[in-house]
Structures are given as structure tokens and as C-alpha cells.
Amino acid sequence: MAVMALDVGTKRIGVAVADPSGSFALPVTVLERTNVRADLERIANLVREYEAGEIVVGDPLRLSGERGPAAEQIDRFVEQLRKSFSGPVHRVDERLTTAQAQKALIAADVSRAKRKTVVDKMAAALILETFLARRRGTADPRP
């Protein structure tokens, strides 16, 4: 069973999946948010398509490590996700993943318009890389 990661924002959800060996994360797609029910339905379709047995959700903590309004919104989303998904749902600190993804895309000379369409799935891949590294017992791959 594959592992899928979600970078849940207010407008978009970035999605990434692990390769079959669980060695690395592959950015898959970005879902435009509509409402929670429709979002969960589209996630369920991706879970079936990629045969995901686990989901990792980015936890948007404040830089101080405290939980703020964004983390509370994700708490509610994860609560709904757990009702519609029978496998384990993990949380991973996602502080700075979007900024790190933006920086990598800028370094790769990706245009601003193109960055907007891929940054969320890149952030999901970074969240998944962190989860996979912890599962392997290796260091967090993020600097």
C-alpha cells in the first residue's frame, strides 16, 4: 500500500505519493478546493487510484511551534478525513515547506505562473519526504 501526503491550504490541496518502496515522494496533483465534502470525495478517488493505505497531512504550526487558527482548521479537516478514510492518518510539521518549495522552483528558474500551479504538490512531496525519512529512522531531509 502506498503512502499519500496532503498539503491542505485554504484554496488548494497539494497531493504527493510515495514510490512503491517508500524511498521517495512524487508530486502528483493540485486540487482546487470547493467544499469539504467534494474535497474528501476527490481525495478518496486519488486514494483508490494510487492504492494509498496511509495519508500524511501537513500540520501548519506557527514558527514558535504553537497551534494557531490554521492548525485548528486542519484539525477539523483531519477529523472529517478520518471519518471517510479507514487507514491511518498521520500529521507532520509542515513549517516552511511551501517556502522551501518556492525557493527550489525559483532556483530551477520556473516561471511565476508555473510555480503557482505546482508549489502545493511540491510542498506535499516535502511533507511526505519528512514522514518517510522519520519512518526509515534517518534525518529529516529538509535543511
Secondary structure, DSSP 8 states (H G I E B T S, - for coil): -EEEEEEE-SSEEEEEEE-TTSS-EEEEEEEE---HHHHHHHHHHHHHHHTEEEEEEEE---TTS---HHHHHHHHHHHHHHHH--S-EEEEE-TTHHHHHHHHHHHTT--HHHHHHHHHHHHHHHHHHHHHHHHHT---S--
